[in-house]
């Protein structure tokens, strides 16, 4: 492996305990199944997922109580300094840091297993295909989906929503139809609907929020009608942290025969998800917010819904027969995966799912809830700090304003102390405007963050306030 120069020094394998220090019982997949003798253990395909197993009680679960230190030991980048201080990564809503299991899987894929898939009659093509399809089975298991065929790989959440809007939306929306979109959505769950609504002369109708940042359920019930074709809601808001009652909202939408798309980008890393229990028609997420590489994500769609959807992009892999006068398409889900997919990304995604699941999903969720409570308390003591969003169900996202300081100044100040937070509109302008704001600062926590890191954040913000006062 090469040792590229990085801004803070040189990266070499073996640094930060890279190879060969696997925590016993972690989910670096075990022995290759029969028929895949060439694949290294990191790349062994997942067993078929139907019926899906809940991941919380995964066989790979590490014994004992979850501790963030166990997770931190696996994540090399958390060892690096930023501005002379150990990095405090509180920008997990933007992207999460990667465990070495995922990093090693990517390296192992390119070092030992690289091939295109679904084509070629050679051994490595077959292995890569099994790896890719094994990843699909793993995602199906992770989401509680009924079968791997309900999973379409995409670049991420944004592409998955666009896929649904362009394929399902173009086929099913017409003049006067309505798409209800909650006000707390990320732009990627608003703009694709605006684009297709304009084309189909349908309407995007916002569902308002209450002052605490939860979705106004009375208003939602009033807005639903037989004109409603689709409801688009986040499973967790990237700005307010709100976790809406998605299951109940879905049941209500179904009374009007409306479909429901759930944006799980901020949910899947934080709590277990079961798309069949939620009864979601569509569920989308991004790998990179789940400790996996960028450029890979997935769409789940109910089998009968996916089967009725036309292709949205044309190219290789998605066809059956091509003649100049006629074309027939591959069955789902391949019909929606034109071109060469992100094969190593799928391997990395599976590795990330295994890594997260190895801690026990419920244990991680409980830890993050406790960390959120600690963070709320710590930030409440900072003079002039106001946290946006106080919904009853909330993930560990703390978006705030600090009196007398604009959000970018706050983020730069924290950066000097090695603390990474995000400042800006967070690609969710309607959420912020609900509070009369254009920008704010956001700390978003993950399983490897600690109470000490949260205390450092609060101390640094207090220092900024005191310095401003002085
Ligand atoms: N939805 C939500 C709730 C998000 O937080 C994000 C990313 N910030 C997205 C969608 C878009 O994800 P991606 O950029 O990975 O497609």
Boltz pocket constraint, residues with backbone or C-beta under 6 A from the ligand:
constraints:
  - pocket:
      binder: B
      contacts: [[A, 93], [A, 94], [A, 155], [A, 156], [A, 157], [A, 158], [A, 159], [A, 186], [A, 188], [A, 189], [A, 234], [A, 236], [A, 237], [A, 238], [A, 263], [A, 265], [A, 266], [A, 286], [A, 426], [A, 427]]
      max_distance: 6.0
